[in-house]
């Protein structure tokens, strides 16, 4: 009898232990399930707060999602990014941008993260810079605007500050030009963002929109300080645009690695890619420069290298800057030996390479685009986007008065006039058929488009 009581007691203890274990497991399970649901909701909250650009940026600051890291301040009806902002990166039309401010009318002002070309400031930024940036319905104008493949419902007029002053303490934005969609950053906006201690200091040299005096203009130096230089100097250009605040955001969280993407869909063929995107061809990284109806122009992201991994340096010619694809000069090598070494030639086609001239006194980029030759391989010209990204390389542009000179990019990424017998690195440019399929990648530097067969 005593033995039966012990067995029953043991069974009861086992049942109680099992029940406690089940309750414990269920409690832990529900806890972690709840945490998982909360995490998913919270992480989605970070990515889909708002589908509109302006509202999304403001909501994130108001709800203190990123606390001080967001650095968005509200002054006089304008939300402005200041200091080391980390959540104002935007991908738009193939380029990486930084949000500068949200204006009182809910529009959003952005600036490219990097320089896209070097130009002279001139007597007025309208003479050359705004002409290159904006379409004036004249030949060879609006080079940059064309690269955006403008969507009229998104791209708005940009207020360009044109005040002239000779002391930074009196920098202002009282005089404005509101006739263009694309402009330059003002000294006033740079200072308001905290100058060299802000996200706007990208360690490159670039013009602002302001004049110092009749002959000089304000620029930002590599160390972020503001100085002035001769307006005839060729310095970097960082375009500034203004977008409608209701422009949709399709993905991203605003960081450098995952910027807000305003691009609605991924391209299926090269015909649909944006200018500024990267692709892999012939085991080389290339960047999209321009687009035509049935082809796209690309340029190598770095210098042409030999088997030893070093840049190949060659002189342009022994005697002339004229193009001769049948001789022994550099252009002959590129259009024959180099071209024949390329893989998948059915991807390739020929196209226009600009061979116009450029005068250091007139500083008119348009003259460099007035003549061209149909080639398989060439270089970029003075007036083309991304022409100054690789140092010590040839351009296609020549001097109007000297058959022995040719322009190049120096080690400061600025324009330099060389003689044809000097040895420089080679940065080839090609044309690909627009019908080529894209089989992988997202077009970024770290994940370039992988190419497949024809459409």
Secondary structure, DSSP 8 states (H G I E B T S, - for coil): -HHHHHHHHHHHHHHHHHHHHHHHHHHHHHHHHHHHHHHHHHHHHHH-S-SBHHHHHHHHHHTTSSGGGS-EEEETTEEEE-SS--S-EEEETTEEEEEEEE-TTS-EEEEESS--EEEE--SSTTTTHHHHHS--SSTT--HHHHHTT--TTTEE-EEEE--B-S-GGG----SEEEEESEE---HHHHHHTTGGGSTT--SS-EEEEEESSSSEEEEE-TTS-EEEEETTSEEEE--EEEE-TT-B--B--SSSSS-EE---S--SBGGG--TT-EEEETTEEEEEEEE-SSEEEEEESS--B-TTSSB-EEES-SS-SS--TTSSSHHHHIIIIIHHH-S-GGGEE-EEEE--B--TTT--GGGGGS-EEEESSB---TTSTTTTSSSSEEEEEEETTEEEEEEEE-TTSSEEEEETTSEEE---EEEEETTEEEEE--SSSSS-EEEEEE-
